[in-house]
Amino acid sequence: MRYLTAIMVALLISQPASAKMFKWVDEKGATHYGDSIPPQYSNQGNIELNKRGMVIKKTDGALTQEQLDAKAATAEKEKQDAHAALEQKRKDTALLNSYSNEKEIDMARDRNLMQVDTAIQGTQTRIKSEQVKLDELRKKAESIQKNKKPVPPYLADEIKQNEQSIKTLNDSIKANQLEKETIRTKYEAEKQHFHELKKLSTAP
């Protein structure tokens, strides 16, 4: 280190007052000084020194493709984070503007649950109607079979259609039940977040 410093001082002293001195590091990590930078190191970082050895300019080296990709990924993540923060702020404002208190959130939840319950009741009524029709078709098929005659294709098709219709309606009710759970979860989360936002707004 002392050897390099001595060389640098000697070089600086021997240069005219207006001369430039550069410092750079080669691919092996060795530090070099000179009045110009070799072409093979022109894209690497370097430091320009004045007559007294003080730094007057620092040039960063060209980024590798990997560094450029990492920089772009970081910038994209920061952009996405900023967008997410802005979107969350918008949602928070909308939540605070939609309700005055937690009781109103419970009332909104109950209204949505009631709508789903109404849909379930309507589906159950349709299932009963389809079941009555299916029972009649099955009795007709059984009566034909008792007479040792084959069930007509149209009748067999009607039975299958009714069975599928009932299955579809039952699946619809299952989906409605899942929707109710989703509604409860959603409004519980909103109520909790509303409580936190109100607490923050009143904090000293």
Z-matrix of the N, CA and C atoms (Angstrom, degrees):
N
C 1 1.463
C 2 1.534 1 110.00
N 3 1.350 2 116.22 1 -44.92
C 4 1.456 3 119.90 2 179.36
C 5 1.527 4 110.74 3 -63.44
N 6 1.335 5 114.91 4 -35.77
C 7 1.465 6 120.83 5 -179.80
C 8 1.523 7 110.51 6 -63.57
N 9 1.342 8 115.09 7 -43.34
C 10 1.460 9 119.47 8 178.78
C 11 1.515 10 111.10 9 -65.77
N 12 1.329 11 116.49 10 -40.98
C 13 1.467 12 120.84 11 179.66
C 14 1.512 13 110.73 12 -62.42
N 15 1.322 14 115.60 13 -41.62
C 16 1.475 15 119.91 14 179.80
C 17 1.521 16 110.39 15 -63.66
N 18 1.338 17 116.47 16 -40.17
C 19 1.467 18 120.13 17 178.91
C 20 1.518 19 109.96 18 -64.27
N 21 1.324 20 115.31 19 -43.45
C 22 1.460 21 119.89 20 -179.02
C 23 1.523 22 110.48 21 -61.34
N 24 1.322 23 117.26 22 -44.57
C 25 1.470 24 121.75 23 -179.64
C 26 1.515 25 109.71 24 -62.21
N 27 1.333 26 115.06 25 -43.17
C 28 1.470 27 119.40 26 -179.01
C 29 1.517 28 110.88 27 -62.96
N 30 1.317 29 116.12 28 -42.19
C 31 1.454 30 120.45 29 179.49
C 32 1.521 31 111.35 30 -64.41
N 33 1.319 32 116.18 31 -41.52
C 34 1.456 33 120.75 32 -178.94
C 35 1.518 34 111.44 33 -65.97
N 36 1.315 35 116.98 34 -40.79
C 37 1.467 36 121.11 35 -178.91
C 38 1.521 37 111.26 36 -66.01
N 39 1.345 38 114.97 37 -35.69
C 40 1.461 39 119.75 38 -176.57
C 41 1.520 40 112.77 39 -77.83
N 42 1.332 41 117.50 40 -11.32
C 43 1.453 42 121.35 41 -177.51
C 44 1.524 43 111.36 42 -88.41
N 45 1.342 44 117.05 43 150.12
C 46 1.469 45 120.65 44 173.78
C 47 1.531 46 109.54 45 -63.28
N 48 1.315 47 116.62 46 162.27
C 49 1.467 48 121.23 47 -176.95
C 50 1.517 49 111.83 48 -60.11
N 51 1.343 50 116.65 49 -30.92
C 52 1.460 51 120.11 50 -177.42
C 53 1.522 52 112.96 51 -90.88
N 54 1.329 53 117.72 52 -2.15
C 55 1.461 54 121.05 53 -176.26
C 56 1.533 55 110.78 54 -71.59
N 57 1.336 56 114.26 55 152.05
C 58 1.451 57 120.51 56 177.02
C 59 1.525 58 109.80 57 -102.89
N 60 1.320 59 115.32 58 148.88
C 61 1.453 60 121.09 59 176.56
C 62 1.535 61 107.31 60 -128.97
N 63 1.331 62 114.79 61 133.96
C 64 1.460 63 119.43 62 -178.70
C 65 1.524 64 111.04 63 -116.60
N 66 1.320 65 114.07 64 150.35
C 67 1.458 66 120.86 65 177.07
C 68 1.526 67 107.16 66 -126.52
N 69 1.316 68 116.29 67 131.02
C 70 1.463 69 120.50 68 178.93
C 71 1.523 70 110.35 69 -146.93
N 72 1.311 71 116.13 70 166.64
C 73 1.467 72 122.15 71 -178.62
C 74 1.524 73 107.91 72 -120.28
N 75 1.339 74 115.74 73 133.61
C 76 1.465 75 118.38 74 -179.83
C 77 1.524 76 110.91 75 -84.02
N 78 1.347 77 114.83 76 -176.74
C 79 1.460 78 119.85 77 -175.61
C 80 1.520 79 113.24 78 -67.08
N 81 1.348 80 116.91 79 -16.43
C 82 1.466 81 120.91 80 178.62
C 83 1.526 82 112.11 81 -93.73
N 84 1.322 83 116.19 82 -1.30
C 85 1.458 84 119.87 83 179.03
C 86 1.515 85 113.80 84 91.79
N 87 1.342 86 117.09 85 4.72
C 88 1.466 87 120.30 86 -179.40
C 89 1.522 88 110.25 87 -82.90
N 90 1.330 89 116.58 88 138.57
C 91 1.466 90 122.43 89 -179.44
C 92 1.523 91 110.37 90 -88.26
N 93 1.338 92 116.11 91 138.10
C 94 1.468 93 121.61 92 -179.64
C 95 1.518 94 110.07 93 -129.89
N 96 1.320 95 115.71 94 153.19
C 97 1.464 96 122.75 95 175.64
C 98 1.519 97 108.62 96 -127.92
N 99 1.322 98 117.05 97 146.90
C 100 1.452 99 120.18 98 177.32
C 101 1.514 100 110.98 99 -177.97
N 102 1.335 101 115.56 100 169.20
C 103 1.465 102 119.86 101 -178.91
C 104 1.522 103 111.72 102 -82.66
N 105 1.337 104 117.16 103 -5.04
C 106 1.464 105 121.45 104 175.26
C 107 1.531 106 108.13 105 -152.14
N 108 1.306 107 114.15 106 159.96
C 109 1.467 108 119.62 107 -178.57
C 110 1.520 109 108.89 108 -101.45
N 111 1.324 110 118.43 109 128.65
C 112 1.473 111 120.99 110 177.94
C 113 1.527 112 109.86 111 -57.05
N 114 1.337 113 117.15 112 143.40
C 115 1.473 114 121.58 113 -177.46
C 116 1.524 115 113.97 114 -51.63
N 117 1.366 116 116.28 115 -38.27
C 118 1.468 117 118.29 116 -176.82
C 119 1.530 118 113.00 117 -67.40
N 120 1.346 119 116.41 118 -14.10
C 121 1.470 120 119.85 119 179.93
C 122 1.536 121 111.85 120 -112.35
N 123 1.326 122 116.02 121 10.86
C 124 1.470 123 119.46 122 -175.36
C 125 1.531 124 113.02 123 -66.08
N 126 1.332 125 116.05 124 -26.68
C 127 1.465 126 119.41 125 -179.57
C 128 1.526 127 113.51 126 -91.52
N 129 1.319 128 116.40 127 -1.77
C 130 1.466 129 120.24 128 178.65
C 131 1.525 130 109.77 129 -90.79
N 132 1.303 131 114.98 130 166.90
C 133 1.451 132 119.03 131 178.52
C 134 1.526 133 111.29 132 -67.68
N 135 1.321 134 115.42 133 147.78
C 136 1.469 135 119.83 134 177.46
C 137 1.518 136 110.37 135 -150.51
N 138 1.318 137 114.25 136 165.70
C 139 1.471 138 120.53 137 -179.74
C 140 1.529 139 108.38 138 -126.66
N 141 1.319 140 116.33 139 134.08
C 142 1.476 141 121.76 140 177.31
C 143 1.532 142 108.46 141 -100.44
N 144 1.326 143 115.61 142 130.92
C 145 1.465 144 121.98 143 -176.80
C 146 1.527 145 110.41 144 -115.06
N 147 1.333 146 114.57 145 152.40
C 148 1.463 147 117.87 146 174.70
C 149 1.522 148 110.43 147 -93.99
N 150 1.313 149 116.16 148 -172.27
C 151 1.471 150 121.85 149 -175.96
C 152 1.521 151 112.37 150 -58.18
N 153 1.329 152 115.68 151 -32.61
C 154 1.481 153 119.94 152 -177.86
C 155 1.525 154 112.28 153 -90.60
N 156 1.323 155 117.74 154 3.77
C 157 1.468 156 120.31 155 177.86
C 158 1.506 157 113.81 156 85.08
N 159 1.346 158 116.01 157 13.36
C 160 1.466 159 119.55 158 179.17
C 161 1.525 160 110.22 159 -89.96
N 162 1.320 161 115.03 160 145.32
C 163 1.450 162 120.79 161 -179.59
C 164 1.527 163 110.13 162 -71.91
N 165 1.317 164 115.42 163 123.82
C 166 1.465 165 119.12 164 177.88
C 167 1.532 166 111.63 165 -112.85
N 168 1.329 167 115.44 166 -16.70
C 169 1.461 168 118.53 167 178.20
C 170 1.520 169 109.32 168 -159.23
N 171 1.334 170 115.42 169 138.99
C 172 1.462 171 120.80 170 177.80
C 173 1.520 172 108.48 171 -125.73
N 174 1.321 173 115.72 172 125.52
C 175 1.460 174 120.76 173 -179.22
C 176 1.524 175 109.56 174 -113.01
N 177 1.303 176 115.68 175 124.09
C 178 1.465 177 119.59 176 178.53
C 179 1.529 178 110.04 177 -77.05
N 180 1.317 179 114.76 178 147.96
C 181 1.447 180 119.48 179 179.76
C 182 1.529 181 111.53 180 -74.31
N 183 1.322 182 116.43 181 158.33
C 184 1.468 183 120.95 182 177.54
C 185 1.518 184 109.76 183 -64.38
N 186 1.328 185 115.43 184 138.05
C 187 1.463 186 120.18 185 -178.97
C 188 1.526 187 110.85 186 -75.14
N 189 1.318 188 115.64 187 144.42
C 190 1.459 189 120.64 188 174.25
C 191 1.524 190 108.60 189 -74.03
N 192 1.331 191 116.99 190 167.49
C 193 1.466 192 120.39 191 178.72
C 194 1.522 193 110.68 192 -61.40
N 195 1.326 194 115.35 193 -37.19
C 196 1.467 195 119.62 194 178.72
C 197 1.521 196 110.97 195 -64.52
N 198 1.337 197 116.25 196 -41.33
C 199 1.463 198 120.27 197 178.46
C 200 1.528 199 111.10 198 -68.08
N 201 1.344 200 115.08 199 -38.32
C 202 1.467 201 118.79 200 177.54
C 203 1.527 202 111.00 201 -63.39
N 204 1.347 203 115.78 202 -42.07
C 205 1.466 204 120.38 203 178.85
C 206 1.527 205 111.00 204 -63.70
N 207 1.344 206 115.48 205 -41.76
C 208 1.467 207 120.15 206 179.73
C 209 1.529 208 110.51 207 -64.92
N 210 1.338 209 115.71 208 -40.52
C 211 1.462 210 120.27 209 178.97
C 212 1.524 211 110.96 210 -64.52
N 213 1.345 212 115.84 211 -41.82
C 214 1.466 213 120.34 212 179.05
C 215 1.525 214 110.72 213 -65.64
N 216 1.346 215 116.29 214 -39.63
C 217 1.468 216 120.37 215 179.55
C 218 1.524 217 110.68 216 -64.82
N 219 1.340 218 115.80 217 -39.88
C 220 1.466 219 120.33 218 178.74
C 221 1.529 220 110.86 219 -64.66
N 222 1.343 221 114.90 220 -42.80
C 223 1.464 222 119.31 221 179.84
C 224 1.529 223 110.82 222 -64.19
N 225 1.326 224 116.67 223 -40.37
C 226 1.460 225 121.05 224 179.24
C 227 1.525 226 111.40 225 -65.05
N 228 1.343 227 115.81 226 -40.80
C 229 1.466 228 120.16 227 178.85
C 230 1.525 229 110.61 228 -64.99
N 231 1.326 230 116.49 229 -42.11
C 232 1.464 231 120.52 230 178.74
C 233 1.534 232 110.03 231 -62.96
N 234 1.335 233 115.85 232 -37.58
C 235 1.454 234 120.64 233 178.30
C 236 1.528 235 110.94 234 -65.37
N 237 1.337 236 115.42 235 -44.21
C 238 1.460 237 120.21 236 179.48
C 239 1.527 238 111.29 237 -66.15
N 240 1.342 239 116.51 238 -40.10
C 241 1.472 240 120.89 239 178.75
C 242 1.527 241 110.50 240 -62.78
N 243 1.343 242 114.77 241 -41.69
C 244 1.470 243 119.16 242 -179.65
C 245 1.532 244 110.07 243 -65.49
N 246 1.328 245 116.09 244 -40.32
C 247 1.471 246 120.54 245 178.82
C 248 1.532 247 110.36 246 -65.53
N 249 1.349 248 115.38 247 -41.78
C 250 1.467 249 119.60 248 179.83
C 251 1.524 250 110.84 249 -64.35
N 252 1.340 251 116.17 250 -39.93
C 253 1.465 252 120.42 251 179.56
C 254 1.527 253 110.54 252 -65.26
N 255 1.334 254 115.92 253 -40.28
C 256 1.461 255 120.26 254 179.34
C 257 1.525 256 110.60 255 -66.59
N 258 1.333 257 116.07 256 -40.88
C 259 1.469 258 120.78 257 179.29
C 260 1.529 259 110.82 258 -65.95
N 261 1.339 260 116.38 259 -40.23
C 262 1.460 261 119.89 260 178.22
C 263 1.525 262 111.13 261 -64.56
N 264 1.332 263 115.89 262 -39.59
C 265 1.466 264 119.95 263 178.04
C 266 1.526 265 110.37 264 -62.76
N 267 1.355 266 115.87 265 -39.61
C 268 1.467 267 120.15 266 178.41
C 269 1.524 268 110.29 267 -63.06
N 270 1.340 269 116.62 268 -43.92
C 271 1.467 270 121.04 269 -179.82
C 272 1.532 271 110.49 270 -65.40
N 273 1.324 272 116.41 271 -39.66
C 274 1.473 273 119.86 272 179.64
C 275 1.528 274 110.43 273 -62.70
N 276 1.331 275 115.52 274 -42.80
C 277 1.468 276 120.05 275 179.54
C 278 1.531 277 110.57 276 -63.84
N 279 1.341 278 115.56 277 -42.45
C 280 1.469 279 119.97 278 179.24
C 281 1.522 280 110.71 279 -63.68
N 282 1.331 281 116.47 280 -39.29
C 283 1.472 282 120.37 281 179.87
C 284 1.523 283 110.60 282 -64.20
N 285 1.311 284 117.41 283 -44.90
C 286 1.464 285 121.33 284 -179.55
C 287 1.529 286 111.62 285 -67.37
N 288 1.325 287 115.98 286 -31.66
C 289 1.471 288 119.40 287 179.71
C 290 1.522 289 112.46 288 -79.93
N 291 1.342 290 116.68 289 -19.61
C 292 1.468 291 120.69 290 -176.48
C 293 1.518 292 112.92 291 -83.59
N 294 1.331 293 117.03 292 -27.85
C 295 1.469 294 120.72 293 -174.93
C 296 1.527 295 110.73 294 -132.41
N 297 1.318 296 113.80 295 147.32
C 298 1.468 297 119.38 296 175.86
C 299 1.519 298 111.43 297 -95.21
N 300 1.340 299 115.97 298 -27.77
C 301 1.452 300 120.73 299 -179.54
C 302 1.526 301 109.62 300 -155.19
N 303 1.328 302 115.90 301 174.56
C 304 1.467 303 121.16 302 -176.49
C 305 1.534 304 112.11 303 -69.21
N 306 1.304 305 116.68 304 -27.92
C 307 1.468 306 120.02 305 179.35
C 308 1.532 307 110.93 306 -62.12
N 309 1.331 308 116.51 307 -36.72
C 310 1.460 309 120.16 308 179.09
C 311 1.527 310 111.16 309 -65.28
N 312 1.330 311 116.63 310 -32.22
C 313 1.465 312 120.67 311 177.33
C 314 1.523 313 109.86 312 -66.95
N 315 1.337 314 116.42 313 -41.14
C 316 1.469 315 120.77 314 177.00
C 317 1.528 316 110.89 315 -62.05
N 318 1.327 317 115.85 316 -38.82
C 319 1.465 318 119.86 317 -179.60
C 320 1.531 319 110.80 318 -67.21
N 321 1.323 320 116.62 319 -38.91
C 322 1.466 321 120.54 320 178.13
C 323 1.527 322 110.10 321 -65.90
N 324 1.316 323 115.55 322 -39.92
C 325 1.474 324 119.98 323 176.84
C 326 1.517 325 110.74 324 -60.56
N 327 1.322 326 116.68 325 -46.88
C 328 1.469 327 120.94 326 -177.70
C 329 1.531 328 111.46 327 -64.10
N 330 1.325 329 116.94 328 -34.92
C 331 1.468 330 119.83 329 178.48
C 332 1.531 331 110.38 330 -64.88
N 333 1.322 332 115.76 331 -42.62
C 334 1.463 333 119.88 332 179.49
C 335 1.522 334 111.76 333 -67.67
N 336 1.330 335 115.93 334 -38.42
C 337 1.462 336 119.57 335 177.80
C 338 1.531 337 110.83 336 -65.55
N 339 1.325 338 115.87 337 -37.15
C 340 1.464 339 120.08 338 -179.75
C 341 1.532 340 110.58 339 -65.00
N 342 1.330 341 117.03 340 -38.05
C 343 1.464 342 120.56 341 178.36
C 344 1.528 343 111.08 342 -62.48
N 345 1.331 344 115.62 343 -40.57
C 346 1.467 345 119.32 344 179.00
C 347 1.524 346 110.15 345 -68.63
N 348 1.335 347 116.66 346 -40.36
C 349 1.469 348 120.08 347 178.32
C 350 1.531 349 111.23 348 -61.30
N 351 1.318 350 115.81 349 -38.03
C 352 1.469 351 120.07 350 177.83
C 353 1.527 352 110.45 351 -63.24
N 354 1.338 353 115.30 352 -41.18
C 355 1.464 354 119.58 353 178.23
C 356 1.527 355 111.02 354 -64.53
N 357 1.341 356 116.24 355 -39.22
C 358 1.469 357 120.78 356 178.55
C 359 1.526 358 110.71 357 -63.64
N 360 1.328 359 116.11 358 -43.81
C 361 1.467 360 119.81 359 179.95
C 362 1.525 361 111.39 360 -62.40
N 363 1.326 362 116.65 361 -39.75
C 364 1.459 363 120.26 362 178.02
C 365 1.522 364 111.39 363 -64.44
N 366 1.333 365 116.15 364 -39.40
C 367 1.470 366 120.49 365 178.32
C 368 1.524 367 111.19 366 -67.15
N 369 1.323 368 115.71 367 -40.08
C 370 1.468 369 119.21 368 178.40
C 371 1.526 370 111.42 369 -62.82
N 372 1.314 371 117.28 370 -37.14
C 373 1.465 372 121.22 371 177.02
C 374 1.527 373 110.68 372 -63.80
N 375 1.325 374 115.64 373 -41.20
C 376 1.469 375 119.79 374 178.41
C 377 1.536 376 110.85 375 -65.90
N 378 1.340 377 116.11 376 -37.32
C 379 1.469 378 119.57 377 178.93
C 380 1.529 379 110.51 378 -62.56
N 381 1.324 380 116.67 379 -43.52
C 382 1.466 381 120.43 380 178.90
C 383 1.523 382 110.87 381 -60.01
N 384 1.340 383 115.69 382 -42.37
C 385 1.457 384 120.07 383 -179.90
C 386 1.528 385 110.84 384 -64.77
N 387 1.334 386 115.75 385 -43.36
C 388 1.464 387 120.46 386 179.51
C 389 1.529 388 110.99 387 -67.14
N 390 1.334 389 115.91 388 -34.29
C 391 1.465 390 119.52 389 -179.96
C 392 1.528 391 111.08 390 -67.92
N 393 1.326 392 116.25 391 -39.25
C 394 1.472 393 119.96 392 177.54
C 395 1.528 394 109.67 393 -61.83
N 396 1.317 395 115.27 394 -44.44
C 397 1.462 396 119.73 395 179.52
C 398 1.532 397 110.84 396 -63.77
N 399 1.340 398 116.01 397 -40.91
C 400 1.465 399 120.66 398 179.90
C 401 1.522 400 111.23 399 -64.83
N 402 1.327 401 116.41 400 -40.92
C 403 1.470 402 120.33 401 179.22
C 404 1.529 403 110.49 402 -61.67
N 405 1.324 404 115.94 403 -40.21
C 406 1.472 405 119.73 404 179.65
C 407 1.532 406 110.91 405 -65.93
N 408 1.332 407 116.31 406 -41.10
C 409 1.466 408 120.52 407 179.58
C 410 1.535 409 110.91 408 -65.74
N 411 1.323 410 116.30 409 -39.48
C 412 1.468 411 120.11 410 179.31
C 413 1.537 412 111.23 411 -66.24
N 414 1.347 413 115.96 412 -39.42
C 415 1.477 414 119.76 413 178.06
C 416 1.522 415 110.62 414 -63.31
N 417 1.324 416 114.63 415 -39.98
C 418 1.461 417 119.13 416 179.02
C 419 1.528 418 110.08 417 -63.91
N 420 1.342 419 115.96 418 -41.80
C 421 1.464 420 120.20 419 179.52
C 422 1.523 421 110.66 420 -65.86
N 423 1.344 422 116.48 421 -40.80
C 424 1.474 423 120.46 422 178.97
C 425 1.525 424 110.97 423 -63.87
N 426 1.338 425 116.12 424 -39.66
C 427 1.466 426 120.13 425 179.81
C 428 1.526 427 110.65 426 -62.98
N 429 1.313 428 115.91 427 -40.36
C 430 1.469 429 120.36 428 179.04
C 431 1.524 430 110.54 429 -65.92
N 432 1.341 431 114.99 430 -41.82
C 433 1.463 432 119.11 431 -179.03
C 434 1.531 433 111.49 432 -67.22
N 435 1.362 434 116.77 433 -32.74
C 436 1.474 435 120.04 434 177.93
C 437 1.528 436 111.01 435 -63.60
N 438 1.309 437 115.77 436 -30.36
C 439 1.461 438 120.65 437 177.39
C 440 1.534 439 111.22 438 -85.00
N 441 1.323 440 114.27 439 11.79
C 442 1.464 441 122.00 440 177.73
C 443 1.530 442 112.62 441 56.96
N 444 1.337 443 112.34 442 41.34
C 445 1.457 444 118.77 443 175.46
C 446 1.537 445 108.99 444 -118.32
N 447 1.307 446 118.09 445 150.83
C 448 1.470 447 120.09 446 179.15
C 449 1.524 448 111.40 447 -72.33
N 450 1.322 449 114.76 448 146.01
C 451 1.463 450 119.64 449 177.87
C 452 1.526 451 108.21 450 -70.91
N 453 1.332 452 118.28 451 125.73
C 454 1.469 453 120.85 452 179.98
C 455 1.531 454 111.28 453 -57.08
N 456 1.307 455 118.62 454 143.48
C 457 1.477 456 122.53 455 -179.56
C 458 1.529 457 112.93 456 -54.59
N 459 1.349 458 116.77 457 -40.95
C 460 1.466 459 119.05 458 -178.45
C 461 1.523 460 111.30 459 -61.78
N 462 1.368 461 115.43 460 -37.22
C 463 1.463 462 119.84 461 -179.25
C 464 1.530 463 110.60 462 -70.93
N 465 1.319 464 115.72 463 -41.04
C 466 1.467 465 120.10 464 177.83
C 467 1.532 466 110.14 465 -62.22
N 468 1.343 467 116.13 466 -39.25
C 469 1.469 468 120.61 467 179.10
C 470 1.529 469 111.26 468 -66.02
N 471 1.322 470 116.61 469 -41.56
C 472 1.473 471 120.46 470 179.07
C 473 1.525 472 110.80 471 -62.19
N 474 1.333 473 115.85 472 -40.71
C 475 1.472 474 120.13 473 179.31
C 476 1.529 475 109.89 474 -62.46
N 477 1.332 476 116.56 475 -45.45
C 478 1.473 477 120.74 476 179.72
C 479 1.524 478 110.97 477 -63.45
N 480 1.319 479 116.61 478 -40.70
C 481 1.462 480 120.30 479 179.46
C 482 1.524 481 111.76 480 -63.44
N 483 1.331 482 116.39 481 -42.00
C 484 1.461 483 120.02 482 178.55
C 485 1.525 484 111.69 483 -66.77
N 486 1.313 485 115.67 484 -40.35
C 487 1.466 486 119.69 485 177.85
C 488 1.528 487 110.46 486 -61.99
N 489 1.340 488 116.37 487 -43.03
C 490 1.463 489 119.99 488 179.00
C 491 1.518 490 111.23 489 -66.99
N 492 1.331 491 115.56 490 -37.43
C 493 1.468 492 119.65 491 179.26
C 494 1.528 493 110.82 492 -62.66
N 495 1.323 494 116.04 493 -43.64
C 496 1.470 495 120.68 494 179.37
C 497 1.533 496 110.32 495 -64.60
N 498 1.319 497 116.41 496 -40.45
C 499 1.474 498 120.48 497 178.84
C 500 1.536 499 110.08 498 -62.81
N 501 1.325 500 115.77 499 -43.46
C 502 1.469 501 119.97 500 179.60
C 503 1.522 502 111.14 501 -62.50
N 504 1.330 503 116.16 502 -41.62
C 505 1.463 504 120.17 503 179.30
C 506 1.526 505 111.58 504 -65.77
N 507 1.333 506 117.02 505 -39.88
C 508 1.466 507 120.53 506 177.10
C 509 1.529 508 111.03 507 -64.94
N 510 1.336 509 116.39 508 -38.42
C 511 1.474 510 120.15 509 176.57
C 512 1.523 511 110.41 510 -63.26
N 513 1.326 512 115.64 511 -35.82
C 514 1.458 513 120.52 512 178.93
C 515 1.530 514 110.66 513 -63.77
N 516 1.331 515 115.94 514 -40.08
C 517 1.467 516 120.00 515 178.25
C 518 1.526 517 110.74 516 -65.12
N 519 1.331 518 116.33 517 -40.39
C 520 1.470 519 119.70 518 177.36
C 521 1.522 520 110.56 519 -60.83
N 522 1.342 521 115.90 520 -40.79
C 523 1.464 522 119.99 521 178.57
C 524 1.528 523 110.50 522 -64.83
N 525 1.337 524 116.44 523 -38.40
C 526 1.467 525 120.56 524 177.15
C 527 1.519 526 112.00 525 -63.59
N 528 1.336 527 116.15 526 -38.87
C 529 1.465 528 119.95 527 178.67
C 530 1.526 529 110.66 528 -64.15
N 531 1.331 530 116.26 529 -40.05
C 532 1.467 531 120.45 530 176.68
C 533 1.529 532 110.71 531 -65.60
N 534 1.328 533 115.42 532 -37.03
C 535 1.457 534 120.01 533 178.37
C 536 1.528 535 110.80 534 -62.89
N 537 1.317 536 116.61 535 -37.72
C 538 1.470 537 120.16 536 178.24
C 539 1.529 538 110.96 537 -63.06
N 540 1.327 539 115.94 538 -40.69
C 541 1.465 540 119.48 539 178.28
C 542 1.525 541 110.42 540 -64.54
N 543 1.338 542 115.22 541 -39.31
C 544 1.469 543 119.59 542 178.25
C 545 1.521 544 110.72 543 -63.35
N 546 1.313 545 116.46 544 -41.22
C 547 1.467 546 121.13 545 179.04
C 548 1.528 547 110.42 546 -62.70
N 549 1.320 548 116.02 547 -46.25
C 550 1.477 549 119.37 548 179.65
C 551 1.531 550 110.76 549 -60.08
N 552 1.325 551 115.90 550 -44.86
C 553 1.469 552 120.30 551 -179.21
C 554 1.527 553 110.80 552 -63.44
N 555 1.330 554 115.46 553 -43.55
C 556 1.459 555 120.71 554 -178.60
C 557 1.527 556 111.58 555 -60.90
N 558 1.328 557 116.30 556 -50.25
C 559 1.464 558 119.26 557 -176.00
C 560 1.530 559 112.34 558 -72.41
N 561 1.328 560 116.98 559 -28.25
C 562 1.462 561 119.25 560 175.76
C 563 1.531 562 109.84 561 -67.40
N 564 1.331 563 115.99 562 -40.84
C 565 1.469 564 120.30 563 177.84
C 566 1.529 565 110.42 564 -65.90
N 567 1.338 566 116.17 565 -41.10
C 568 1.467 567 120.17 566 178.61
C 569 1.521 568 111.26 567 -63.69
N 570 1.325 569 115.99 568 -40.38
C 571 1.465 570 119.61 569 -179.82
C 572 1.522 571 111.24 570 -64.95
N 573 1.317 572 115.78 571 -41.95
C 574 1.453 573 120.17 572 179.46
C 575 1.525 574 110.41 573 -65.09
N 576 1.338 575 116.29 574 -43.89
C 577 1.468 576 119.59 575 179.71
C 578 1.523 577 110.87 576 -67.30
N 579 1.325 578 116.96 577 -37.61
C 580 1.465 579 121.25 578 176.99
C 581 1.525 580 109.85 579 -60.15
N 582 1.330 581 116.01 580 -43.46
C 583 1.464 582 121.37 581 178.77
C 584 1.536 583 110.84 582 -60.43
N 585 1.337 584 115.93 583 -42.83
C 586 1.464 585 120.49 584 -179.89
C 587 1.523 586 111.44 585 -65.97
N 588 1.330 587 116.42 586 -41.92
C 589 1.460 588 120.18 587 179.60
C 590 1.521 589 111.42 588 -64.63
N 591 1.331 590 116.42 589 -42.23
C 592 1.465 591 120.55 590 178.27
C 593 1.519 592 110.82 591 -63.50
N 594 1.330 593 115.45 592 -38.64
C 595 1.464 594 120.27 593 179.93
C 596 1.522 595 110.64 594 -64.90
N 597 1.341 596 115.89 595 -40.37
C 598 1.467 597 120.29 596 178.87
C 599 1.519 598 111.57 597 -67.89
N 600 1.341 599 116.28 598 -37.28
C 601 1.467 600 120.01 599 -177.86
C 602 1.517 601 112.83 600 -69.20
N 603 1.326 602 116.02 601 -24.96
C 604 1.480 603 119.21 602 -179.18
C 605 1.522 604 111.98 603 -100.24
N 606 1.340 605 117.24 604 -2.38
C 607 1.478 606 120.37 605 -179.83
C 608 1.521 607 109.16 606 -69.78
N 609 1.352 608 116.53 607 141.00
C 610 1.484 609 119.48 608 -179.69
C 611 1.530 610 111.00 609 -66.36
